[in-house]
Amino acid sequence: MEIKIVDKTTVKDYIDFCKGIYQDNENYRDIMSGTLKEILLGKAEICKSTTIEPIMVIESGRIVAVCTFAIVDRMKDVLQIAYFEALEKQEQAVDFIMEYGKKVALKHQINQILVGLNFHVNYGLGLLASSYDELQSFGSAYNPPYYIDYFSKYAHEEIKLMSYLKEMKNLDFKIKERLLNKVTAKYQVRKANFKDLKREAAIYTEINNRAFKNHRFYYERRLAEDLELFQEFKLFLKEENLLFLEYNGEAIGFMLWYPDFNQLMKPQESIGLKTLIKSKLFANKINRFKIVEIGVLPEYQKTGAVLSLFLFCHGLTKGRYQYCEAGWILEENYASKGFGIRWADEEYKQYKVFLINL
């Protein structure tokens, strides 16, 4: 068994191996290989500020595991094991990865390894830890259950995250009409203007950086990084999918939501032009949408402002979708969990992040 560092000639081998892990899985959808390819080739914006070392573990001439070690300049005290994939019963390969990772960490004077973050929370946070027999939703993590076992034995801390699911016909905000009217009169909500995408992305980035400054795994984003993501998925998104919350004409919050495009994809199909065409022709076949992210500036949190976003989104989606899924929420984030507990029907999927001290 040996470690092989990935270069431009072996990027395809890395990506093909990742796809091969799920070749017989009916619930997985390939929504990440395009982004991963740009990262491995060093073309993605995040690469400009990140030390990246993708590797493959080789046994008897075949790949048995892969991962990408990453150190982001704004999170330089942590070594990430990102974009990990492995065959089953490859504990030894994971041991090789961990030993190699310790050497990388030592070289950069780092004493902590993080598993479950793909560079930044905007690319993904958490390994799936439940609901393996359900279809992966668009933008959510999916992995075999044995990944959890691979890393739990090393972890000094396991951080749990969860998502929530709500059947829309049963939605009741359980808030008095007088309060609803007061909130909607004070705060306004508008759709994004994609004709000026750079400006809108700048507002999104600024609010993100202020709203999530103290989030456990968040570090400051740069406009070019967020703009790249929006441009990548612009054709799939409508202006209604990015909502801005305003107070006296100034943006103080946002909500990003979108239909679950994975419902239009077949197993083994990668997201692309075919998915885009289906999203235009068969949008009515999607019965679920996902609230991916909500950010409100700290001074407007706990004022009822966020309620305006939920009400506006409900007005847009009412009658169009049967279910709403809320993106992952840290178990320790009691404020956000409160929304899920009050409004959702049930806790849905669970995810885990592992911290390993060296």
N, C-alpha and C positions, 0 to 999 in steps of 0.2 A: 504494500500500500504506500502511495506517495502523493505528495502535494504538487500540483502543476499550476503555475500562475497563468491566468488567462491573458492573451494578447488579442490583437485585432483579427488574427487568423483563426482563433478558437472561440470567438464570441458566439458564432452560430452553434457550436457544440454545446456551449453553456445553455443557450436558450432552448435548443432542441431537447436537451436533457430535462429542463424544467417542464416543457410541454409533455414529455413522455411520462412523467410522474402521474399525470391525470388522463392518460389516453383511454382508460376504461371507466372513468368517473363521469356519471351522468349529471352531477351537480356542479361541476367546475366550469367556469367560463374564462377564456383567456382575454383579460382586459389590461394586462400589464406588460406583455412581451415587447410591445412597441416602445414604451418608456424605458424598459430595462435595456433594450438594444442601444438606445441613445446614450444611456449612462455608461454602459460597458465600452462603448466606442469613444467616450469622453466628450460627446457633443452636447449633452444636456447642460443647462445653465448651472445647475447645482455642482457640476464637476469642476467649475472654475474656482470653487472655494472649498473643495473637499479632497482629502487624500484617499484614493480609492485603490484597493488591491483585490480584484476578483480571483478566486481560486477554484480548482476542481480537485477532488480526491479521486485518484485512480487506483483501481485494484484489478490485477490480471488484464490490463489493457482496456478496461471499461470504466466509465465514470460512475461513481456510486453516490457522490454528494457534491454540492457546489454551494458557495456563498460569496458574498462581497464584503470585505472589511472596509469600513468607512470611518473617517475622522473629519467631521465638519468643523470649519474654523470657528463657528459660533457655539460649538458644543465639543470643544477640543479636549475636554477631560474625560471623554467617554469613547471607547471603541465599539462601533456598531458591527454586529453580524447581521447583514441585510441580505435580502433576496436569497434566503436559504432554501434549498430543496435537497431531498435525499431519498434513496430507496429505503424500503423497510428492512429492519434487522441490520442496521448499519451503525451500531453503537461505536464500533471501533473507528469508523470514519469520522464520527462526531468528536471522538476523543482526539483524533488527529487535528481536526479543525480547532478545538479548544487549545491544544498545545501550541499550534501555530499562532493562534490569536494572542496567546500570552506573550509570545516573543515579539509580535507586532506592538502590543501594548507597552511592553518594557522598552522597546526602541524609542517610543514616543513619550515615555514617562507617564503612562496612563495606568490607573489602578482599578478600572471598572469596565466591564464588558456589558453591553446592552443587546438583548435579543428581542426582536419583535417590532423594531422601528426601521422603516425603509427610508433612511436619510432624514426625512422630515415628516411630521404628522400629516401633511398634505398628500404624501405618497402612500401613507398607510401606517397604522399603529396597531400592534397586537396580532398574536397567532390565534386562529380560531380554536376554541376550547370546548365547543358543544355544537349540536345541530348539524352534524356532518352529513346527514341524509336529506338536507334541504338545499334547494337551489341557492347558489351563491348570488347575492344581490350585487348590482352594479356599484363598484367602488369599495366593496367589502373584502376583507381577507378570507382566503380559503386555503386549507392545508389538510393533509391526513392527520388523524388523531395521534399517531405515534410521534409527531414533532414535539408535542407537549412533554412526552416521556423523555425524549432525547435531552431536553434542556432543564427539566425540573430538578434533576439530580445535581446539577451544578449550581442552581440558583440560590443566592442568599436572600433574595426577596422576589416574590411573585406579585405583580400588580394586576388586579382584575379590572376588566372593562365589560360593559354590557350594552346591548341595544334593546330598544323597545318596539313593540308592534301594536298598532291600533286599527280596528275595523272602523272605517269612517262613518258608517251609518249610525254607530253608537256614540259618536263624538259629542260630548257635552262639556263645555268649558267650566261649568259649575261656578259661574261668576255672575253676580247681579248685574242687570242691564244698566243700572245707574253708573256702576264702575266701568263697564265696557264703553259706555258713551263718553265718559270722562277721559279715558285713556285714548280713544280714537280721535277725540277732539284735540288732545294735547300733542300727539305724535302722528306723523304722516309716514306713509310707506309708498315707495315708487319702484317701478321696474328699472332694471339697468338699461343703459343706452349703449348697445354694442357698436354703434357707429363711431363712438369715441371710446373704444375698448381700453386704450392705454390709461385714460383718465379714470375710468371705472375700476380698472385693476389697481390703480394707485390708491383709490379710496378703500378698496377691499384690503389691500396690504397694510395700510396705515391702521385701520380699525383692528385688524387681526393682531398686529404687533402690540397695540395698546390693550386690547381686551384680554389677550391670552399671555400677557407678560409673565404672570406667575404660574402658568400651567406647567405641570411637572415635566412634560417632555417637549415643550414648545421652545423654540428659539427664533429670533427675529428673522423674518423673511425679507428678501429683496425684491423690488418690483419686477426685475427681469425674470426672476424665477416664477412668480405668480403669473406674469403675463404669458410666459411660455405654456403654462398649464391651460390657461384660458384659450389660447390660440389653438392648442392641440385638440380641445373638445368643443371649440366654438360652433362647429357645424351641428353638433348634437344638441346644443343648448339654445333655448329661446330666452329673450330678454326677461320673461317672467320668472325664469329659474334663479336669477340673482336679484334679490330684493334688498333695497336700502331703506333703513329706518331713519327718519329725519326729525329734528326738533328745531323750530325756527329757521328752517331752510338749510341746516347743517346736518351732514350725515353722522349719525351716532351709533349705527349698528347695521347688521346685514343678516340675511338668511340665504343659504345656498341649498337648493333642492332640485331634484330632477327625477324623471320617470326611471323605472328599473328596466333599462335597455337590455339587461341580461335575459329577460323573458322572451326576447326576439331572437336570441342566439341559440344555435345548436351546440351540443357537446363537440369539443375539438375545434370550434370555430373561433377565430381571433376577431376582436372588434376592428371594424374597418368600414369600407365603402358599402359592403353588403348590409351591415347593421344599420348604417345611416339611411340607406334606401328603405329598409323595412320600417325604420322609425318614422319616416314620412308617410308611408303607405298603410302601415298597420298599427298606428299609434293606439287605436282603440283596443288592441289585444293586450296592452299592458294594463294590469289591474292594480299595480302597486307603485307608489312613489316614495322617495327617500329624502328626508331632511338631513342633509349631510353636515351642515355646520351653521351655527348661530353665534354671532359675536356682537356684544354690546359694550360700549365704553364703560369703564368701571363706575364713573360718576352717575350713570343712568341705570345701572343694574339695581334690581330690587325696587324699582319705581313703577313697575307695570308696563314699562316701555316695550319689553319683548312680547307682551301680549298682542300688541298691534301687528307684529310680524306674523304671529300664528293666525290671527283673524284674517289678515289679508291673504295669506297662503291658503287658508280654508276656503275663502271666496273663490280662489282660482281653481282649486282642485275638487271642490264639492261636485259630486255626480260623475266625475271622470275616473276616479280610482276607488277600489274597494278597500285597500289597505294603505297605511302609512307606516314606514319604518323609520325610526330615529337612529342616526348613526351612533357609533360607540361613545359611551360616557364612562369616565373613570369612576370606579366604585367609591372613591373618596370625594367625588364632586357632588356633595349633597344638594346643592342648589339645582343643578341640572337634573339629578336623579329625581328631585321633587316633581318636576314637570312630568317625567315618565310615570312615576307612581300615581300621580293625580289623574292624568289623562289617558294613559295607555291601558290596553287590556291586560298586558302581561310583559314580564321581562322576556326578551326574545333570545338573542344569541350572546354567548359569553366569549371573551377573548382574554389572553394573558400576555404580559410582558415580563421578561426575566432580567434581573440585575444580578451580575456575578462579580463579586469583589475579588481582587487578586492580591 
